[in-house]
Each structure stands twice: as C-alpha cells, then as structure tokens.
Amino acid sequence: MFDVNRAIDAVWRIESPRLIAGLARITGDVGLAEDLAQDALVAALERWPQTGVPDNPGAWLMATAKHRAIDMHRRSKRIERKHEQIGHELDLQQEMNVSELDAAVDDDIGDDLLRLMFTACHPVLSTEAQVALTLRLLGGLTTDEIARAFVVPEATVAQRIVRAKRTLAEARVPFEVPRGTDRDARLSSVLGVIYLVFNEGYSATAGEDWIRPALCEDALRLGRVLAELARNDPEVHGLVALMEIQASRLRARTGPSGEPILLLDQDRGKWDQLLIRRGLTALARAEQLGGARGPYALQAAIVACHARARTAAETDWERIVALYDALAELTPSPIVELNRAVAVSMAYGPALGLELVDALRSEPALKSYHLLPSVRGDLLMKLGRLGEARSEFDHAASLTRNSRERAMLLDRSRKAAAGIQP
Amino acid sequence: MRFMTIYKPGQETTTPPTQEHMAAMGKFIEELAKSGVLVTTDGLQHSAKGARVRMNADGSFKITDGPFTEAKEIIGGYAIVNVKSKAEAIELTKRFLKVAGGGESEIREMHEQPAFESRSPSQFADAAHQRPQPEPTQ
C-alpha cells in the first residue's frame, strides 16, 4: 500500500512554490502567503488519508488556501469595524472577493514565481535569510532540512525565516519583479543566492561530508526554474551552465569512503555526459544572448574547458588562463587570482604559478583560506621542494573546517614527507 | 535523486497523435521544464524502425527487426527527472499518464548517481508544529 503521507509530501514539493507565489500576489505578503499554504497542507494531511489524493491536488490546495484567506479577511473586517484604527493597515485588500481571488490566481503563475524569487532574495534581507527563505519558499524544504544542510540548529533557521518574513512585511517590500537597472542588481542577488546554495553543496565549508549533493540538486532545480522564467537573461544561463557542468563531476569527486578526489585525478568516465551537454547548451545560450563576458558565463566557460577535455592532459590551459584574465578584470578578487595562478602553472610551469601565489601570501582576505597553502604546497611538490610543501599542507589542514578535506591534506603532507612525487 | 520513467502506451498505432494531444503534451513538458525537474525526455519512433539484438548462450547474436508484436511491452518514450523522492516521481508520472491518455510507466531510480542521495523523508506529521507562529497583521 502506497503511503499517502509520502504522496502528500511529493505533492507539496511540486505545488508549494507555485501555491505560495500565487498567494503572495493575492495577499501582497509573503509571510502570510506561506502561512496560508501551510494551513492548506495541514488540511490536506487531515483529509487526504481518508479521501485519497484528489485528482488535481494543486487546485485543491489553492482553493483551500483561498477559502482560508477569505475567512481571515472576513474576520479581520469584523475586527476592523471594531477597531477602525488598524483596519486600513490590513494586509488583504479591502475590496477583495472570491471572483477577484480567482482572477488573480489565473494569471501567469510563472511571473509569480519570479516575483517570489526576487522577493526572497531582496537586499533588505541578510544573505543567510535570503538563502533560508529561498530554500523554504521556492525549494519546498523544511526548516529541518535547511538546518541539516547548513549544519546549524533548526531553531536558528526557523527564527531566520520568521524574522525574514517580518522584515519583508515591515519594509513593505512590494511583491514584484524590479525593472530597469534595478533589475540587474536584484537579479545578481538572486543568482548569488542560488550559487551560494550550490557551492555549499559542492564543497561544504564545515561538517563531516565534503559534498552535500542534495543541496547541489536544490540549487540546480532553482537555477533551471529561473532559466525558464528569465529566458533572456544571459547570466541566468551562465549560472545554470556553471552548475550543470560542476554537477556533472559530482560522482567523480569523491572516493569510496567519501574522500575528495581532485579534478585532474578524477576518472572522467564517471563524469555525467548528460549534465555536461545541458551545461554546454546553457553556455551557448548565454553566449548567444551576448553574455559571454558575464562573470558566471566566464566561469562556466572555464569549467567547460575541463568538460571538453577527454583526458587531463588534453586540457586547454592557455584558454583557461585567458578566461581567468577576463574574469580577474571583471571581478577582481584574490580567489580568482589564486585560481588563475593554478591555471598559469599548468599552462606555463609551476615556477611561474608559484610566483603568482607568493604574491598573494600577504593578501589579508586569504589569510585563513586553506586553499592558498594547499595550492602552494602542490606547486612546491612539483618543484621538488618537499619539505616546504609538507609544511604548507600541514598549514592548510589546520585551516580547513571540513574533516574530509583535512584528512586529504594531511595525507598529502605525509606523501611530501616520504618524498613521494605526485 | 534521478529517475528514468519508461512509458509503455500499451498499443502501437501508425496514426499520428492529434494536434490537441500534441499541444497538451507540449504544455505538460514545458511545465515540467519550468518546475526544474526535467533532465531530458523524448518519444520513440515506431518499433518497425527498430530492432532487437539478443546474445544467445553460445555467444552468437540473434537480430530481430521490428515491428515488435507484444504491444504491451513496447516503449513509447522516456524521461529522466531529478526529484526529491520516488513519491514525487510517481506523482509526476500520474500527471503525465493523464495527459498521455493511458498506458503504463515504469519508474526506475538511476544507479549512476549514488552521490545524489535524498534526504530522509521529511515528516509532515508535525507540519503544524513547524509552522511559525502567526505574525501580527500589520
């Protein structure tokens, strides 16, 4: 017998973003919209085990939530009559009635989802709040799932979400897709949130697992949704390309016991060709739209160089260096410089790479960044300076908060000590 | 986690689908893409254009050209979806079959992506308790 609760869970995953988005437009309040959607879910949990899942569960949930909204509105109207001073502050429009609600919901749901993304990633919210709200409202994740993914207590996430919703309401953030130049800035914050989620999954900053693929999946799903909703924004396709291609390597990035395997050591037969193809298509789309020089498209172009190389030796490092040059010009950062140094070392030799890395050693932003000594150790190894390499790996191991990565770095340190060349 | 859904219409016809049917299916696939779950999908041409290749116990091959006779077993199309649970794949498949107008789909979790483990199923039994306290209306 198929468990009805699982079916409800599945329906919720599929329907909740659209449900919340539609309700947010009706009520103009994301927090209230989510409450109404949750009420509908609770009603489904009570009813469906008896009646079975209805034929069109999304419509059922929406109708239930709307009735609840109308009840609330009527109740608040009664209160309003008693307390006129708060009446005009009510969230629901004064004149709202059933037919208007229907008309509102029948509009293009895609626009609502896009509005919901922009609202959840509004700059009035902290990055943590944007991430939590996006995963909750658009990813359909529970607070518990978000908490586990980011290795923080559930209460912290719950509070973050409550506060975020209150902040949006207090700041009277309109439920809309921004226009003009504002749109670009706001879109880049949406992209930033999605990429942050992806990266946390791709290379967890803390905890026992080096990768949390479920988070990569969540980010990919959000990115794919966004690519359908904002089809003409090249950077959206750039980001999707970047994530698809990075995700294509997930299977190859860890060994049997979860230890990290570095790019050049990976079994390329394990790379997912389907995701690579999707990524390359998305990259081509970004380029077609004139966005080849966008920061995400450039990063996607870099990972595409790896994806296209059938063996590590076939990698077009010179092109990668050129792409990093462009990226460094566009978004100068010590981390981009560090990556560029690695590419330079591959294209033109470790000595040149080491020069660039050494120039970064005084960089305050990289002071506790474990990949700086890790890269330096790697280059020193290649130059045969094993003693120095060893202390760099030890230093890197002391800086990372991820236990898998620490183990790998300590292993490299041991190999350096034993004089085993890579 | 990724699932492959393999669609068996239960019959094989040579008449092309109606325009309404095509449009409905197109809309469904677009919706699926918009919800971010669709990795790839395609329909398959008539089995008359296909063949079956079998290796016998002695190592020799037997090649049978289409059309295949067991209508029930004929595969009409496939999709790969990226979802949170088997339940989600089932729900999507129900929706697909409604649009397709019948038939059967086999849903198989793909082995190739062991890294994409799902989280343990969320417990919605305590959804009411998880819900944040209603905030005061502004």
Interface residues (C-beta under 8 A of the other chain):
Chain A: F2 D3 N5 R6 A7 I8 D9 A10 V11 W12 R13 I14 D29 G31 L32 D35 Q38 L41 V42 L45 P57 S76 I86 E89 L90 D91 G110 G140 T142 T143 D144 E145 R148 A158 I161 V162 K165 R166 A169 E170 I211 P213 A214 C216 E217 L220 R221 L222 G223 R224 V225 E228 L229 L250 R251 R253 T254 D272 L274 L275 R278
Chain B: M1 A33 K34 S35 G36 V37 V39 T40 I80 N82 V83 K84 S85 A87 E88 I90 E91 L92 E112 Q113 P114 A115 F116 E117 S118 R119 P121 S122 F124 A125 A127 A128 Q130 R131 P132 Q133 P134 E135 T137 Q138
